[in-house]
């Protein structure tokens, strides 16, 4: 027996649905779902609270029907949050707000709160489990195909709910299935025959064995309507109902609700605590590889600058909250608007109407929160260092860092020989390659390790021909859609200035895409180096732009205990051990998709280390948003490994539609510590 459940995702925020079409979508796509429930099909409907609120404003009778059907057990309602936001790319505090606000609206409009949540855009990280549990959810719905891709669960796990491990708790997980819902869509759309679909569906059945399987777990708006176009001439929900009736008439199948699927399996020995994420993909996403978190982080309609501004607003709201400068009602209003503005659909194929509304709304919230904050704003002006002002990075969190040493009056050793500039401050020993844009040849933190932890690996360092190149640190790489590559790895002249507490090195490099000013600040008192990139462009089209690139020296780290950790929107740091794995976040999926994945790094830092030492790389996402990407390959025959960290400032895929003009600045602070 194949026990089948359906979950229809309803999303009026869909990037390509104009507001004027909302009534049509409710009538053509959402109302037929309630009709199906009234006809005895135990379907489940999921909406963000924002969509629920919009539907209520247009058609209150729909909400009344939904509420009545849910309370009578004829259908089921699945929650998510107030807005469909990509949690692994957003600070945990904002994610908590999003879940809390969503619960309030669910309670107000439907009279109760859902206990099962559809993970937004099926984009997951381990730390989110704890947030869902805090918000009162007992179960989540997550994509099977990408969760099992690197974890390789036993196949029987697909046919029974499992339990997803978090940081301190776990939660029931009910599966979505990318191939299954795509097959269902194709059948309803007439792209494959019902017979073909039935053959696929029952290939998952085994005689004499009860199995649970997701019949459909995706968008409601793709039936009887086409986002980006208009309503279809044909009533595709009639096709959908006919298909459901055919399946229901088959003795091998039974329709059930998601809650029944969960309750019947909760105490089963077939339910296991598993990890949905993996070392290869700490941030799991949906469908094929072109759908990865970079879609919302660094592609889309200028997602980098959108996310930068959202981080700025978040910092202002947090400061206002800490200072008690806002009345509760005003604070809640600001939080709600920010959650809405962090929605995923503003970062993909957003139509002009929605994007203009979004920009106005974001601009208003930014100005209003900064006005309320007044003279308390701590943010340093952009490009402050260019004009000689002292720039201070926010405090770096975590780690057992060395106490600063007394540096006043101490002179650094600065010398140049054979096109290598060496700066030794006592706390840091750095070598720069004058013929390669002053990329870092080696970076030593004597209080942590006598060996360089970061630097350049020359051509020929590895025998593996796939690594037959020079691998630098501290540079910038730009790749156009056509594959043309630009770097700052050219002969350059630096200006060096010594101060009481640091030595600065500045380089100006003309590039084909514009002009780069790069500045290193090398501490005299702590194991710390900051590198700042200031880039001026006149019309940089959607492309791949990466900075904050650091190559880790394999001779300085213990391969057996090598790890990385960061916070991916969840309740705390997530640590991953690299031994036995391979990571290729930086590699293109295809000619039209520039990268495979990234980390969320929502607190602005990522750490890489072993049992004795670590290096933390910190950036201010409200200055310029970026996301880390890791490349890691083991070379056991050489008793070595390759490990590199990139920070993406821009990527391209089918959603990328951005142009940069003017100045942008990002800074990355490296700080070493003993583990």
N, C-alpha and C positions, 0 to 999 in steps of 0.2 A: 504494500500500500504506500502510495506517495501522498503525503500530506502537504498541501500547497497553501502558501500564504501570499497575499499581494499587498504592497504598500505603494500608494500613489503619492508622489511628491508634488505639492502644489506651491508654486512660487511666482507671485505677481511681480517680484523684483527681477525676474528673468531679464537679462541684459537687453534683449531684442524685442521685448513687449512694450509698446508705448502705453501710456496711461489711458489714452482714449479707447484702447482695446480691452481694458480691464473688464467691463460689463460683458463683452463678448466671450472672454475666456471663462468667466464665472458660469455663464449660461451654457457654453459649448463644451467645456472641459471639466468643470467642477460639479455642476448640478447632476450630470449623468452618473457620477460616482454615488451620489445619494440615492439615485434611482436604482442602481444596482444593489445597494444595501437593502432598500425596501423590497426588492425582488428576492431577497434571501441569500445573496452572495456576501459572505463575511469578510468584506474588504477592510483595509486600513487606509486612512488618509493622514498625511503629514503636512503640516504648514508651520512656517515660522510664525511667531506671534505678530510680526509686522504684516504678513500676508493676511492673517486672520483678522486683524484690525481693519485692513483695507477692504476685505470682503464684507465685513460688518457694516462699513460706511456706505457701501454700494447696495448690498442686498442683505439686510438684517434677517430676512426670512430663511436664507441659506444657513446662517449660524444657528437659528432656532431648530431647523431640521437636523443639522449635524449634532447639536447638543442632545436632542431627543433620541436620535438613533444611537448615539454613543451610550447614553444612560440606560437605554433599553437593551443594550448588548447586540444590536443588529449591525453595528460597524464599530471600528476601533479608531481612536485618534492617537497619533504618534506626535511627539514634540520634537523640538530641536533647540531653539533659542529665540531671542527677539529678532535677530537678523541672521541671515545666512552668511556668516563670516568664517574665514579660514583660521580656526583657532591656533594651529601650530605656528602661525606667522604673527600672532597678536599677543601682547602681554597678558599674563594669567589674570591680573586684576580686571582687565577689560572683559575677558572671557567670563569671569564670575558675574560681572554686571550683566552681561548679555543673557546668561542663563537665569539670573534672578528676575530681570525685567520680563523675560519670556514667561516665566512661571506666573507672574502677577497677571499678565494679560490672559493666559490660559484659564486661570482661576476666575477672573472677572467675566470673561466672555462665554466660557463653557461650563463653569460651575465646578470644575475639578482640574487637577494637574495630571498630565500624562506621566507615566512611569517608564516609558521606553522612548529613547531619543534616536533619531536618525543623525548620524555624524555628518556635519555640514560638508557638502561636496565630497563626502567619503574620504576626507583628509584627516589623518589620525596621528597622534603621538602618544606615547605611554603615559605621560603626565596628565593627559586629559581625563583618564579614567577617574582619578581622584576628584576632579572638578565636577564631573557628571554625578558622582556619588554624593558630593557635598550638596548638589542642587536637588537631590531627592530622586534621581533616576536609578532604577534597578537594572536596566538593560540598555544596550546600544545596538544599532544596526550598522554593520560595517562590511566592506567589500571582501569577499572570499578570495578572488583571483589574485589580487595584489598582496594580500596578507600571507597567502601560502607560497607566493613566488620564491621567496628566499628561506622561509621557515620549513617548507616541505612537510606540512602536516600529513598524517595518514588520511587517505581519501574519505574514510568514514566520518571524519570530523565535519565535512561539508553537510552531512545529512542529519546533524543534531546540533542544537545550540551549544556553544562552549562558554568558557569564562575568560575574559580578557584581563590580563594582569596589568595593574597600574604601579605606582610607586609605593603606596601603602595599603591599597585595597584592590579589589577586583570587581568586575561587573559582568553580568550575563551578556553574551554577544549573539545576536541573531544575524544570519548572513544575508547580504545582498550578493548578487551574482551578475557581473558585467555581461558575460556571454548570454546568460539566460534572458536578461531584460532586453538586450539588443535583438535576440531571436524573436521574442514576443512582439516587439515593435515592428520588425520586418514582416511578420505574419499579418498583423493588423493592417499594416500599410499595403499589403498585397505584393510585397517583394519576394516572399516565399509562400508556398502553398500551405494550407492547414495540415495536409498529410506530412509534409516535410517537418513542420513544427512539432507535430505530435510524435513523430519518430524521435526527434531530438529530446523532447521532454521525457518520454518514457524510457529513454536510454539511461536515465538516472534511477529507474525503478528496478527492484530485485524481488522476485516472487518469494512470498513468505516473510519478507522483512519490512518493517515499518521505517519509513524515511521521511524526514521533513525537508522541503525544498522551496526556495524562493521563486515563485512563478513570475512575479514582476515587482521590481523595487526601484522605480525611476519616475521620470516626469509625467505628469498628467497632461501638460500642455502640448504634447506631441501628437495627441489624438484629436481629430476634428479641428485642428488649428496647426499653424506652422509659425513658430516664433521667427520674426523677421519678415514674415509675409502676411497672411491673413487666414481667416477660417477656410477650411476645405469645403468643396462643394458636397462631398460625400460625408455622411454621418459615420465617422469611423468608430464611434462608441457602439453603434449597431453591430459592426464587424467584431468588435471586442467582446460584446455580450454573446454573440453567436459562438465565438471561440470558447468562452468560458462555459457555455452550456454543453458544448461538445465534450470538453474535458470532464465536466461534472457527471456526464452520463457514462463515463468510463469507470468500470469497477476497480480499476487500478489506482484511482485518485479520490481524494477527499479534500475539500476546501476547509481551511481552519484560519483562525485569527492569529496574529503574532503572539498575543498573550497566551493563547492556548498552547502554541508551539513551545513557548518558554516554560509554562507551568508543567507540561507533561514530561519535559526533559530535565527540569531543575535538579531532581534527586537521582537522575540516571547516572549509572557508572560510565555512560558514554560522554558525559560532560567533563571536560578537563580544563584546568587553568593553563592558558597558553599566552604567548606574546604575539601581538599582531604586528608590531614593528620588528625590524631586524637591523643588524649592523649596517647592511647595505642600504637600507631605506629606513632611517629613523623616523622620517615623516612619510607615512604610507598614503597613497593617493588612489584614485579610481581609474577604471578603464585602462586603455592602452598607454604606453609610455609617454606619448605626447601630452597627456594630462598629468602634469606633475606640479609640485608647489610653486615652481618658478613662474607658472602661468599667472599667478596672482601676486607674486613677489616682485618680479622684475620685467615682465612683458606687458601685455595689455595696453590700455590707454594711459601710458606714462605712470605705471604702477609705482615706480621708485619714488617719484615726487609726491604722489598721492599718499603713499605710506609714510613718507617723511612728515608731511603735514599732519597726518593722524597722530603720529608720535608726539609732535609738538603740542597738539591739543591735549593729548593724554597727560603730558607732563604738567601743563597748566592746570588741568582739572585736579590732578593729584595734589599739586601744591595748594590749590584753593581748598581742597578737602582737608589737608593736613593743618592748614592755618585756621580752619573753621570760618572761612571768609564767605561762605554761601549758606543761604537758608536751604533746608532739606529739599524743598520742592524745586528750587533752581538747580541744585546739585543733581537731583535725579533726572531733570530735564536734559542737562548737559550730557550726562552719562548715556541716556537713551539715544540722543542724536548722534553721539560718537559711535555707539554700537551700530547704528544704522549706516553711518558713513564708512564703516569698516567692512561693509557687505561685499561679498565676492563679485557680484554682478556689475559693480562699478569698475571692475578691474579687468574685464574681458572685452566682449564685443558690444560694449555699451553704445546704444544709439544716442545721437546728438541731444535729443530732448532730455533724456535722463542724465547725460553727462553735464549738461549746462545746469540743470537743477542741482546736481551733486556739487559742482564747483561753487555755486552760490551758497549752498547750505554749509559747505566746509569753510568757505571764506567767512561767513557770518559767525560760525562757532569759534573759529580761530581768533577773530578780532574781539568777539565778546568775552571770551575767557581771558585773553591777554589784557583787555580793559579792566576786567574785574580783579585780575591779579595785580594790576598797577605797577608800582615800582618794586614789587617783590620778585619780579621775574629774574631768575638766576641765569638764564640762557646767555651764552657769550655770542656777540654779534658774528655773523658769517664773515669769514676772511679776516678776523681780528689780527691774526699773526702777521698778515701782509703789511698792516699799517703800524706794526711795532708794539701792539698791546700784548700784555701777558695773557697767554691762553692756558686754561687749566681744564684738563679732562675731568669728567665726573669720576668719583671714587670707584675704584675697581673692586668688585665684590669677590669674596671667597678666596681660598688658598692660604697657605701658611707662608706668606711673603716675608722676606728679610726686613728687619727694621732699617730705615734709612740711616746711612752713615753721615757723619759730619763732613760737609763738603766745602764750606766757606774758606777761601784762600788757597784751596788746593788747585794746582795747575794740572791740566790734562796733557798727556803726551799726544802730539799731533805731528805726523810725519808722512811723507809721500815718497814712494820708491817703486819703480817698475810699474807705473800706472796703477798702483794700489795706494789708496789713502787710508792710513791707520789712525784711529782715534781711541785712546785708552784713557778713560776717566777714573779708573780704579774700580768702579762698580760695573762698568761695561767696557769690553774691548771689541770694537767694530772695525771691519775692513771693508772698503768700498772700491768698486771697480770703475776707474775713471773712463775707460773705453766703452763701458756698458751702462751709461746713464747713472753712474754711481749706485748700481745695484749692490746688494750686500754680498760680499765674498764670504765673510764669516762673522758670526755674532756670538761672543762669549760673555757669559755672566759668571764671573769668577766665584762669587759666593754660593753659586748653585752647582756649577760644573766647570772643570778645567777645559772641557772640549767645546767646540762650537756647537750650539744647539740648532742654529738656523744658518743658512748660507747658500752657496752655489755648488752644485755638483757638475763638474765639467764633462764634456763629451768624452765618452770612453770610460766613465766611472763604472758603468754597468756593462756586462757582456751581453745581456739581453738586448737584442737589436730594436725591440719596441721602445726601449729607453735610450736609444742612441742619439742623444741631443744634449745641449747644455740646459741645465735647470737652475734658473736664477731665483733671487728673492728681492722683494722690495720694489718691483717694477710694475708696469701697467701693460695689459694686453687688450687690444681692440680687434674684433673680427667682424667684417661686414657680412651681409647676407650672401654676397657673392664669393665669400671665402678669403677676401684680401685681409691680411693681418698687419697691424701696426703696433709697434712697441716703442718704449723710450730707451731701448738698449743700444744707444749710440754714444759716440765720444762726447763728453760733456765737461764743463768747467764748473766747479762748485765754489760757493762763498762760505767760508767757515767763520763762525763767531763764537768765542768762549765767554761764558757768563759765570756767575758765582756758583750756580747749581746745575749747569748743563752746558753742553756744546751743541750748537746748531750747525747744520750743513744744508745749504739750499742750492737747488739746481733748476735752471730753466731750460726746457727742451722743446724746440719747435717740432710739431708732429704734422702728418698729413691731415689729421682730423682737427687740428687746432694747436693750442699751446699748453704745455704741462709745466707747472711749478711744483717741485717736490721738495719737501723739507723733512730732514731727520732731526730729532731732538734727543740727545743722548745724556741720560742722567749721570750725575756725579755721586749721588747718594743712594740710589736704589738700582736693582737689576731691571732697568726699564728703558725702553726706546720707543719713541713715537714717530711714525711716519705719516705725513700729511700730503695729500694729493689735491692740488687745485688745478682744475681743467677748464679751459676756455674753448668753446666750440661755436661755430656759426650756424650750423644746421646739421647736427648729428642725427641721422635717421635710425630707426629701430635696428639694433644690432647687438652684438655681444661685447660688453665692456666689463673688464675685471681688473681689480686693483687689490692692494693688501694681500699680495701673493707671497707665500713663505714656504720655502723648501726645508724640510727637517732633515738634519744630518743623521743618517742611519748608524754611524759609528758611535753616536752619543746616547742612543736610546736602547733599552732592552726590548727586543722584539717579542719576547714571551709575555711581557706585562704591559705592552703598549695599549693606550686607550685614548678616547676623546670623550668629552662631555659638554653639554650645554643645556639650556632650557628651551623647550619647543612649545611654548604657550601653556604649559601645564603647571602642576603644583610644586615642581622643584626640578633640580638637575637630573638629567638622564645620562648615565655613563655607558659606553659601549667599548668592549675589548676587541681589538683588531685582529688578533691572532687567528689565522685560518680563513680570513675573509678578503674580499676585494671590493673596493669602492671606486666608482667612476662617475661621480656627480657632474664633473666638468665636460663629459663627452657628449657630443650631439646625438640626438635620437635619429635625425634625418637631416637632409639639406635645409629643411624648413623649420626645424626645431633645434635650437642651439645647445641645449643642455638637458641632462637627465633628471637631476634632483638637487636638493639643497637641504640645509638645516634651517630651522626657524630662528634660533639664537635670539629669542624675544627679549632677553635681558641685556642684549648687546655684547655678549661675550661667548667665546668658545675656548675650551682648554684642551691641550694635548699633552700627554705625559706618560710616564711609566711608574714603577713602584718607588722610584727615588726622586723624581723631578717632574716639573710640568712647566709649560709656557701658556699663559693666558693672553689671548688677543681680544682687545676690547675696542668697541666703536660706539659712537653716539648716533643712534638711529634717528634722532630728531634733527641732526645736522645734515645727514644724507643717508637714506635707508640703504642697507645692503644685506645680503644673506651669504653665509659661508657655504663653500662647497669643498668636499674632500676627495682627493685622489689617493688611493692606497693600493699597492701591489706588493705581494711577497715574492721574494726570489730565494727560495730555500737552497737551490743549488749554489748560490753565491753567499749563503748565510747572511742575507741582507733584505732590505725592503725599500720601497719608494713611497714617500709620504709628502703630500703637498696640500696646502690650504689656500684657497682662493676666496675672494669676496666679490660677488656679482653685483654690479651697479646697473646692469641692463642685460636682457636676453631677448631673443625673438622666437616666436612661434606663430600659429595662425591667428592669435589675438593681438599681436604686437603692432601698435600704431602710435608711435611716439617720435617726437623731434625735440632735441635739446638745443637751446641757444643760450649763449652767455656762460656764466661761471658756475661751477659746482665744486664742492669741496668735501672730502671725506678724510678722516684721520683714524689711524689704527695704532693702539698702544700695546706693545708687547711687554709682558712682565713675567720673569721667571721665578719659580718658587721650588722649594723642596717639598716633596709629597709627604 
